[in-house]
Structure formats: C-alpha cells, structure tokens
C-alpha cells in the first residue's frame, strides 16, 4: 500500500500549492490591481489543470479504498465480537472465522470449514438474496430468537467473496411485543335479544329469574378474564377484556350462547337467548366500541342467538342454532312505512328490483312496492331479466292489468329512467353481488333495501332506509305489512295481492316452514284484497316434463352422513327449473331420517343449489361456506363450476358443519 499512499500525498500537495497561489493573488491585489489581474489569468489556466488533477485524485481514492478492502485481513474484524455473535462464512456456508459470542451461541467450538447449516439449523447463506443481506432474517436457536444481518466481505489471499454474519438477540423485544398485543383491550357488547318475548310470556317473577340466570352465566363466563362486565341497561351488557382471552372464546365457539339458551329449563315459556358483538383490533376503545356495535348489529340482523367477531372488515360468526323469534310488535313496521312513504313523496320516480333469477317472492315484493309508489302518484318501474327469471309466469299474470303496461323493464331501460331524484328500492336481497342490475345501483342516489334473509357480511350499506327483518317468512310479508300503513291499506289490487301471496307460499312451502302469526295475518290481508288461492296454486303448476323432472330429482337423491339428502341434476336446467328444484328439495325432507336436503342443477353456465332443512341443521351456514346465504331452513347458493365439483364442495361444507356442531 506504500506506493498508492505516496500518490495520494502528492495530490494533496498539489491542492496546497493551489491554495498558496490564491493567497499570493489576494495579497498582490492589495498593492497593484493591474498586476493582480495578470496573475488571475495565469491562475485560471492553473485552475483548469487543477480540475483535471482533482478528478484524478478521487479516482485514486476509489482505487485505494478497493485496495484496502482487498488487503483486509479476516482476523482484523475481531473487534466486532465483544458482545454480538459474529461469523465470517463463504457463500457455500463454510465457516471461516467466528468470535467468542458466536461460540456461546453455537454451544461449542465449531471447526473451521464446517458448514454453518450443521452448526445453526435454518441458516443457509447460499440462499440469501442480495436484498436479504441488509434486511436481515429471523432465526430461532433453542428458546432464543435472533435477527441475522449479512454483509459482503473480501479476503486478501483468494479474493473469494465472504459473508460477514452478525446476530442480534430479539427474544426480549419479541416477548415484550407479544405481551403488548396480548394485553390489547377487546370490546364486546352483549344483549338479551328476545327480551320482549320473555316479558310478554312470563310473569314478573319468572322474568326476573330468567334475567338473573343470564346475569349469573355471563358473570361466570367473564370471570376468568379478569375483565369488566357491566350491565349498562336492562338486558344489555358491556364487556371489556384482554386480547389474550379471545382465542379461547373462539375455540370454544362461544358456548355461553348454549348455556344461556338452556338456562330456562323445559318449563319456561320462552328460553332467553343472547347476541354478542365483539370488536377486535381497535386502535382506541372508541374504535373497539364501534366495531363491537357493528358486530352486534350483524348478529341481530342474522336472527340473533349468535356471536359475531369483527376485526377491520373481517367477520367471524358463531352460533345461530335456534330459529329466529318472531317480533310481536308492529311499531317498527309502522315507522318504516312512514319513512318509505316520505321517501316516495320526495322522489320524482321509483325503480324497484330484486335479485338475479328473480323468484316469486322477489317479483311479488317488487310488485307490492311498485303499487305503493303508483298509489302516491309516482311513476314506478320494475327492473327484471325476464328471460332468465323462473317467475315469468307471475310477471305475465300481473301484466294482464292495464296499469302494468310498460312497468316491467330491462336493466338497460331502467338505466335510462334514473335521475338524481330517483328512489331505488331493492327487494328480497341485501347482497350487492346478486342484485338484478349493479349499474342501476351504482347510479342511484337514494337506495332502500327490504329483505328477510339473514344478514351477510357483504351487505348493502349506503342506504337511506333499510327494512331488514330475518324473522319474516318472506319479503312479500314485509311489503304486505308496509302496505297496510300506506294509503289507508286499500291500495293493493287483486292480481297484485296474488303475486305477493305467491311469494309467501313459495318461501314457506305452502305455509309449512318459517311461519308466524304475522305470516297468516299478511295472508289474511291479501285474501281481503281479493287474492284467489286457486289462482295462486295455478301459478305453481308445471307441465308433465317438469313434473317428471321433479320426480327424477327425488329419485336421484343420495343420503350423505345419514342426515342429508343430495340430488344432482346432470342436464342443463330449463327455464323455471328453480321452482322445480325448490319443490324437490322440500319433498326430499319427507324421507325418513333426512334433516336437510340439497338439489344441484346447472343453468346459464352456473350451478344453483337449493337447500332446505327441518330446523335441526342450519343450511344458511352451509350455503354461506359456498358463497350463498338465506335462512336457517331455506337457503341457496350459486357456483361457477361443474355440477360434480359443486357437489364435492357441498359435501365438504356439510361435513365441516356437522363436525363443528
């Protein structure tokens, strides 16, 4: 290195000489300005020479640094080994040098040349990418966690590339971080969701005993966490606890739901049920409270008697084993009718649409809403893909009314009818993915949702009004209740009443499933409005081919897991096959030992699944696993895969549900 260093010294001397020349110029200028100008010209020439010398100087510095790197002796890095484990290895992992701290890390004195992989499992320098050399990689050694950083190093003798590895112990840091995360507060809101039913069906003493039992169970459930369980009002609790206890509740699937449901015993008029909303991962308690509120709303919207955990946009559901309890009060229906009436008054026109492949309930409820709008003097249109709807016969039945000329329009025609003052009413679905027209929804300024299906995570949120009641048998039932508070309750015509009654008949399987006293009240009102049950029955009639198809579906059923009947229709389903599949699924429940039935058929490139249950199996949860939804006893899904593959996924979803329950 002596010759290069001398060259560097000469360059530095040139810089000093140039500085001296500038100093002489300044001194001369003090005595003779003209002579100083001459010297300045001379120094400009010298400056050009200096710039060339300067460029050569920095190139020389770079060369000397490279030479210093090549001359670096591996043993000279030993000063790095005072506290941190340090080792030098070749690219192939052969150990070249290490310090005392590394020896303690390894637990012995490794031999030179020994592969590092044999000394510390999990470290392979040959697989380290250039970007990983400086980012670091995690390594576990025994019970300690290290972050390993690597840097290239050159050896003088062979000029072979080496890696310098430095190990930083992160065990205490990670333990502190884990403790911080485990201690993060979680907020839960708990409500006795059938408090009104308990109050109506029990005496004061029985009601007090039922609520006391719920309070005792909740306190016992919350006690192990050391958290805060506070009764904020009658039948409503706030529960604050640490994140470390939530995984246990999730693994236990919130068994407190079952404990509360069983607390009343066999003699109680109404067993209490609770809904739990858990807000997880909130940055503040206020954010956690908002997440818990949204989770509780979701649990109640799905029928209650279940728990929902919300973390960001992710939702987890637990419970939902009991049937939805009907609401005996009609206060909400009256309030919703008033709000809907006001929104119709404010709009210039009303568009109504249901879900894709609209069925009788979707069309019937849309007809009811359209009638409410027209009764208030507002133009109303129903958006529907008539060609693919299994309810075309119902559309044709209603169109026999002169007032319905041009009322049913295509989605493209509906787009032309939208203005900033148009009111869009979506019936029989709250899932934006399956609505009749996403374009109309995207362009609508005011949206109303009326639905009876249990709430899904992907729900329409940006609404001016949402009437969502999972206790109802059908959306037609809900619209029927609204109609009784609008225009004096006498606005429904005979064929409109028959359309709505057909929707109720379809979703209840002729009043066999999911009926309440309000279902029969709605049917009685429609009968009063002139609905003919014989005409409704004719709407469900099928031709001989369809009747044979339904029989074939039932005959093709296979029993799965002793409780589920599955039938797969291999051929392409024709128009109206949805009704045939639903009827077949209903009749398959008559088979002894069958608690749930599933019919699969293909139509328009998609596989449709119609699911039914006697109530012991929640087919809604099974369909949700396949991207669908519905009710505990009546649900469905659509898949863009071949029928046999869909059947395999269905069997897997059924097994997962049965194994978990």
Secondary structure, 3 states (H helix, E strand, C coil): CHHHHHHHHHHHHHHHHHHHHHHHHHHHHHHCHHHHHHHHHHHHHHHHHHHHHHHHHHHHHHHHHHHHHHHCCHHHHHHHHCCCEEEEEECCCEEEEECHHHHHHHCCCCCCCCEHHHHCCCCCHHHCCHHHHHHCEEEEECCEEEEEEEEEEECCCCCCEEEEEEEEECHHHHHHHHHHHHCCEEEEEEEECCHHHHHHHCCHHHHHHHHHHHHHHHHHHHHCCCCEEEEEECCEEEEEEEHHHHHHHHHCCCCHHHHHHCCCCCCCCCCCCEEEEEECCCCCHHHHHHHHHHHHHHHHHCCCCEEEEEECCEEEEEECCCCCCCCCCCHHHHHHHHHHHHHHHHCCEEEEECECCCCHHHHHHHHHHHHHHHHCCCEEEEECCHHHCCCHHHHHHHCCCHHHCCCEECHHHHHHCCCCCEEEEEECCCECCCECCHHHHHHCCEEEEEECCCCCCCECCCCCEEEECCCCCCHHHHHHHHHCCCHHHCCCCHHHHHHHHHHHHHHHCCCCCCCCHHHHHHHHHHHHCCCCHHHHHHHCCCCHHHHHHHHHHHHCCEEECCCEEEEEEEEECCCCHHHHHHHHHHHHCCCCCCCEEEEEEEECCEEEEEEEECCCCCHHHHHHCCCCEECCCEEEEEECCCHHHHHHHHHHHHHHHHHHC
